[in-house]
Amino acid sequence: MRELFKDIKWSLILASLLYLFLGLALLIWPHTSNLILCYIVAAVLTGYGLFNIIAYFGRERGSLVGLVIGVICAGFGLYALVQPTRVSDIIFIILGVVILVDGAVSLRRDFALRTAGFDRWWVPFTLDVLIVILGCVVVFNPSLFAEMLIQIIGVILIYESVSDLWSIHRLAKLTRAAVMESEIIDLRDAE
């Protein structure tokens, strides 16, 4: 049982350290990290697309839908390998559209608050107008916030890593105390 806890503890520590280094890389080198991420996505899409294409022409004919998906994924993946910054822009444009839609839905709720007689309806309304403006800026100029967003993700990963390492330390300490207590009880019972 003790060995199992040690194995789990060390795998969690290694995962947390990996998150820490990834977070630091995203924070310190956002542009390079963004390009590497785009290349990884491009390689995965290309591989998935080629797999579907090969599966279609394999021994057992695959589905036509699988072939179409394979051609689209392989084509998009190859395009992403050649133009990684364009793919990054597409990802951030999609993110901007999501921000815009969410802001618009929130504005509608803000007007419902005003109709319901909520005194300070203008506070969330003002914040949601700013969110809509942010969404527009991201849609029309995706590279402006790309590096900042990558850095925010880096900070979040660093926080998660440090938090996980602290939790692992505390749990290991509690586990050691519980194991020692159980060994003491076993020794008492043996006497």
C-alpha positions in Angstrom: 0.0 0.0 0.0 2.8 2.3 0.9 4.5 1.7 -2.5 1.3 2.5 -4.3 1.0 5.9 -2.5 4.7 6.6 -3.4 4.1 5.8 -7.1 0.9 7.9 -7.2 2.7 10.8 -5.4 5.6 10.8 -7.8 3.5 10.6 -10.9 1.4 13.6 -9.6 4.6 15.5 -8.7 6.0 14.9 -12.2 2.7 16.0 -13.8 2.7 19.1 -11.7 6.2 20.0 -12.6 5.4 19.5 -16.3 2.5 22.0 -15.9 4.8 24.3 -14.1 7.4 24.3 -16.9 4.7 24.5 -19.6 3.1 27.5 -17.7 6.5 29.2 -17.5 7.2 28.6 -21.2 3.7 30.1 -22.1 4.4 33.1 -19.8 7.9 33.8 -20.9 7.7 32.9 -24.6 4.1 33.3 -25.7 4.8 33.7 -29.4 7.0 30.7 -29.7 4.6 28.6 -27.5 1.7 29.7 -29.8 3.6 28.6 -32.9 4.5 25.2 -31.3 0.9 24.7 -30.3 -0.2 25.5 -33.8 2.3 23.0 -35.2 1.1 20.3 -32.8 -2.6 20.9 -33.8 -1.6 20.8 -37.4 0.4 17.6 -37.1 -2.5 15.9 -35.2 -5.1 17.0 -37.8 -2.9 15.9 -40.7 -2.3 12.5 -39.0 -6.0 12.0 -38.2 -6.9 13.0 -41.8 -4.4 10.7 -43.4 -5.5 7.9 -41.1 -9.1 8.3 -42.3 -8.1 8.5 -45.9 -5.9 5.3 -45.6 -8.8 3.6 -43.7 -11.2 4.4 -46.5 -8.9 2.8 -49.1 -7.9 -0.1 -46.9 -9.0 -3.8 -47.0 -12.4 -3.1 -45.6 -13.7 0.0 -47.3 -14.4 2.7 -44.8 -17.3 5.1 -44.9 -17.6 8.0 -47.4 -18.1 10.3 -44.4 -14.8 9.2 -43.0 -13.1 9.9 -46.3 -14.6 13.4 -46.5 -13.6 14.1 -42.8 -10.1 12.8 -43.6 -9.6 15.0 -46.6 -10.9 18.1 -44.7 -8.7 17.4 -41.6 -5.6 16.5 -43.7 -6.1 19.6 -45.9 -6.6 21.9 -42.9 -3.7 20.3 -41.1 -1.4 20.8 -44.1 -2.5 24.4 -44.4 -1.8 24.9 -40.7 1.7 23.4 -41.1 2.4 26.0 -43.9 0.6 28.9 -42.2 0.6 28.4 -38.4 -0.1 32.1 -37.6 -3.2 32.1 -39.7 -4.5 29.1 -37.8 -3.8 30.9 -34.6 -5.7 33.9 -35.8 -8.7 31.6 -36.7 -8.7 30.1 -33.2 -8.6 33.6 -31.6 -11.4 34.8 -34.0 -13.6 31.9 -32.9 -12.8 32.8 -29.3 -13.7 36.4 -30.0 -17.0 35.3 -31.5 -17.7 33.3 -28.3 -16.9 36.3 -26.2 -19.2 38.5 -28.3 -22.1 36.0 -28.1 -21.7 35.6 -24.4 -21.6 39.4 -23.9 -24.7 39.9 -26.0 -26.6 37.3 -24.0 -25.4 39.0 -20.8 -26.7 42.4 -22.1 -30.1 40.8 -22.7 -30.1 39.6 -19.0 -29.0 43.1 -17.9 -32.1 44.6 -19.6 -34.2 42.0 -17.9 -32.7 43.1 -14.5 -33.6 46.7 -15.4 -37.2 45.6 -16.3 -37.4 43.7 -13.0 -36.5 46.8 -11.1 -33.0 45.9 -10.0 -31.5 49.2 -8.8 -27.9 48.7 -9.9 -28.6 47.0 -13.3 -26.1 49.4 -14.9 -23.1 47.8 -13.2 -23.3 44.5 -15.0 -24.5 46.3 -18.1 -21.3 48.4 -18.1 -19.1 45.4 -17.7 -21.0 43.5 -20.4 -20.6 46.4 -22.8 -16.8 46.2 -22.2 -16.9 42.5 -22.8 -18.7 43.0 -26.1 -16.1 45.6 -27.1 -13.3 43.2 -26.1 -15.0 40.5 -28.3 -15.1 42.9 -31.2 -11.4 43.8 -30.8 -10.5 40.1 -30.6 -12.5 39.3 -33.8 -11.2 42.1 -35.8 -7.6 42.1 -34.5 -7.0 38.6 -33.2 -3.2 38.9 -32.8 -3.6 41.8 -30.4 -4.7 39.6 -27.6 -3.1 36.3 -28.7 0.1 36.6 -26.7 -1.7 38.0 -23.7 -4.2 35.1 -23.7 -1.3 32.6 -23.9 0.4 34.3 -21.0 -2.8 34.2 -18.9 -3.1 30.5 -19.6 0.6 30.2 -18.5 -0.2 32.0 -15.3 -3.2 29.7 -14.7 -1.0 26.6 -15.3 1.7 27.9 -12.9 -1.0 28.5 -10.2 -2.5 25.0 -10.8 1.0 23.4 -10.6 2.0 25.2 -7.4 -1.4 24.4 -5.9 -1.1 20.7 -6.8 2.4 20.5 -5.4 1.3 22.0 -2.1 -1.7 19.7 -2.0 0.5 16.7 -2.7 2.9 17.7 0.1 0.0 18.1 2.5 -1.6 14.8 1.5 1.8 13.0 1.8 2.3 14.4 5.2 -1.2 13.3 6.3 -0.7 9.8 4.7 2.6 9.4 6.6 1.0 10.3 9.8 -1.9 7.9 9.2 0.5 5.0 8.3 2.6 5.7 11.3 -0.5 5.7 13.5 -1.7 2.4 12.0 1.7 0.8 12.5 1.7 1.9 16.2 -1.8 0.4 16.6 -0.6 -2.8 14.9 2.4 -3.0 17.3 0.1 -2.5 20.3 -2.2 -5.2 19.0 0.7 -7.6 18.5 1.8 -7.2 22.1 
